[in-house]
Amino acid sequence: MEPIIEPIIEPSIEPIIEPSLVPAAGARAAPAASTARTAIRLLVPALRAGLYLVAYVVVQFAVALLVVYPALYGGAPARPGGFGGSVELSLLAVLATIPPQILVTWLFVRYLDRRTLASLGARWPAGVGGRKRTALRQLAAAALGALAVLGGWLALLLLLPETLAAVRFGGISPELARGPAWWPLPPLLLLALLLPAFLLQGGLEEWVMRGYVYRTLRERWPAWASALSSALLFAFLHAGNPAFSWLALANIALAGLVLAALAERTGSLWSPAIAHGVWNFAVACLLSLPVSGVSLFHLLRVATAGNPELTGGGFGPEGSAVLTVLGVALAAYLWRGMWRRKAEGRAAALTAAALTPATGAVSAPEDAPGPVSP
């Protein structure tokens, strides 16, 4: 009789797995969802800034086509040498867009952004000694700074061999004695009026680019990305100007970085608006060189000759490689210690725009970027 041999069945051993090591449901999808949320957070301010720029362009064309040009193009003003064919008319058309652009901006910040115009930098600069003294100091510093850059550009051109670049000074412009044919008043009065006109024109562009566009991007973007993006947009808006070039694109973008640094350091549009307007007036109306490709009534008779990549050619100093060197150095100097600043966040942007009732000083949380003395 054979022995009964029962099979030995080993108990099944279940692997012991720590609960903490088991991936939770949907864990793999979490990084993708987080990336999507981050992309949306970065995209929303960019879309708002883009929509605002579209509105800006529409306002520019609407005012030019529906208000200024129909009123002036006809009869004597439209004849050769008349006001209808002058660059000064284009400047007047830009100035006429200021009221509707302010209204459009208010609608954007009030109903789309839920913030105030002060959050764009539309306020007096705060600093030691009170707002008035700070504003006067920044007025002098911004104006002298713009003139110093222009003077440095001229000095560097004069140091170059004449085969590469030359600057010709012809004294007082003959136009100053007689004035344009369409101007019935003393020519010096026209020159005097062009200064505030350029300050307003520069202020409008700062309101749009370093005000709404830059500050909107700063809500979610770091300082360097906001400044670079707004500067490139600023440069491409000049692409339709006469004699535009890649050097002009680079120099205007560098100017945008410099102006954004002034806005970031001071918390106000005051300094960049002054620097912008004084630069345009000094180039076009004092030196008689083209500013962004256009020429206006001017005081002196100055001309450049030689390599247009060094002199700027028909676009003026803003198309010069010499100005590129100065622009890189100035942008690097002004952005020192600031380019790593993180996004402000909507709450910080609104808080920074608030004024304390007791002192009138700008208040901001400790971790929010605030005004830095230039």
Secondary structure by P-SEA (a helix, b strand, c coil): ccccccccccccccbbbbccccccccccaaaaaaaaaaaaaaaaaaaaaaaaaaaaaaaaaaaaccccccccccccccccccccccaaaaaaaaaaaaaaaaaaaaaaaaccccccccccccccccccccaaaaaaaaaaaaaaaaaaaaaaaaaaaaacccccbbbbbcccccccccccccccccaaaaaaaaaaaaaaaaaaaaacccccaaaaaaccccaaaaaaaaaaaaaaaacccccccaaaaaaaaaaaaaaaaaaaaaccaaaaaaaaaaaaaaacccccccccccccccccccccccccccccccccccccaaaaaaaaaaaaaaaccccccccccaaaaaaaaccccccccccccccccccccc
